[in-house]
Amino acid sequence: MRLLLVEDEKKLAAFIKKGLEKKCGHAVDVIHDGEEGLIYGGAVDYDLIILDIMLPRRSGLSVLRELRRKGLKTPILLLTAKTT
């Protein structure tokens, strides 16, 4: 599977990427801000997008809304460090 990980915390992104690639055999592209996440998410045919909610330049929820508005049907998993 080809995955897009949009996560601004670089250490966390590297940890997730390593696990998904080495343990699961997936190809993972990593982006660190919402604006680039929107560009990549709409331009590349991913099997899954893993999207942090709190991102620089554009929130993950904003990215999600825009991708869905454009008709993207790719499954999107939201990540958050929020407690509520």
FENJOCOR-V454747 format. One record per residue. SS is DSSP state (A for helix, B for strand, O for the rest). PHI is phi in radians with two decimals (* if undefined). BURIAL is b if it has 24 or more other ideal C-beta (glycine too) atoms within 12 Angstrom, else e. Layout:
SS|PHI|BURIAL / SS|PHI|BURIAL
This chain:
O|*|e / B|-1.85|e / B|-2.09|b / B|-1.97|b / B|-1.92|b / B|-1.96|b / O|-2.55|b / O|-1.44|b / O|-1.41|e / A|-1.11|e / A|-1.16|e / A|-1.13|e / A|-1.06|b / A|-1.12|e / A|-1.11|e / A|-1.13|b / A|-1.02|b / A|-1.04|e / A|-1.08|e / A|-1.20|b / A|-1.42|e / A|-1.32|e / A|-1.49|e / O|-1.93|e / O|1.39|e / O|-1.51|e / B|-1.62|e / B|-2.19|b / B|-1.71|b / B|-2.04|b / B|-2.20|b / O|-1.94|b / O|-2.59|b / A|-1.13|b / A|-1.11|e / A|-1.19|b / A|-1.05|b / A|-1.11|b / A|-1.12|e / A|-1.13|b / A|-1.04|b / A|-1.58|b / A|-1.82|e / O|-2.01|e / O|-1.49|e / O|-1.61|b / O|-1.45|e / B|-2.75|b / B|-2.04|b / B|-1.84|b / B|-2.22|b / B|-1.24|b / O|-1.35|b / O|-1.71|b / O|-2.25|b / O|-1.28|e / O|1.23|e / O|-2.86|b / O|-1.19|b / A|-1.07|b / A|-1.14|b / A|-1.15|b / A|-1.08|b / A|-1.00|b / A|-1.03|e / A|-1.18|e / A|-1.10|b / A|-1.18|e / A|-1.05|e / O|-1.39|e / O|1.64|e / O|-1.20|b / O|-1.80|e / O|-0.98|b / B|-1.05|e / B|-2.24|b / B|-1.78|e / B|-1.63|b / B|-1.92|b / O|-2.68|e / O|-1.75|e / O|-1.21|e / O|-1.61|e / O|-2.18|e
